[in-house]
Amino acid sequence: MENVYTSYTRRIESVTYYFVKKFVVFADLKDVPPILEGYGMHANFDQACTIAGINDMEIKNQLLTEIETGLKQAKVIDLNDTGYSNQKVAGL
């Protein structure tokens, strides 16, 4: 078992938000996908990490460097392209 982290930014109404995710990966189990253990979003990077449960300064520095050097953007998915319907199932 190991932890894997991802981070990226997204600009919303002229404010840059940091998104930080912490996953648990079971490398020895091939059919088990990564499990999301922590997720943080905030305009302050340190606060986003705290919300996600990441307190290790080395990991936080690595994630911030990743953002600053490669500025990853959040992927926007158009719900019309996914077949999403706003209709609800009867009885729910």
Residue pairs with C-beta under 8 A, 6 or more apart in sequence:
1 24
1 25
1 26
1 27
2 24
2 25
2 27
3 22
3 23
3 24
3 25
3 37
4 22
4 23
4 24
4 25
4 34
5 20
5 21
5 22
5 23
5 54
5 59
5 62
5 63
6 20
6 21
6 23
6 63
7 18
7 19
7 20
7 21
7 63
7 64
7 66
7 67
7 72
8 18
8 19
8 67
8 72
8 73
8 74
9 16
9 17
9 18
9 19
9 67
9 71
9 72
9 73
9 74
10 16
10 17
10 19
10 73
10 74
11 17
15 43
16 43
17 41
17 42
17 43
17 48
18 40
18 41
18 42
18 43
18 44
18 45
18 48
18 67
19 39
19 40
19 41
19 48
19 74
20 38
20 39
20 40
20 41
20 45
20 48
20 49
20 51
20 52
20 54
20 63
21 36
21 38
21 39
21 40
21 52
22 36
22 37
22 38
22 39
22 52
22 53
22 54
23 34
23 35
23 36
23 37
24 34
24 35
24 37
25 34
25 35
26 32
37 53
38 51
38 52
38 53
38 54
39 51
39 52
40 47
40 48
40 49
40 50
40 51
40 52
40 53
40 54
41 48
41 51
42 48
42 51
45 60
45 64
45 67
46 60
49 55
49 60
49 63
54 60
54 63
66 72
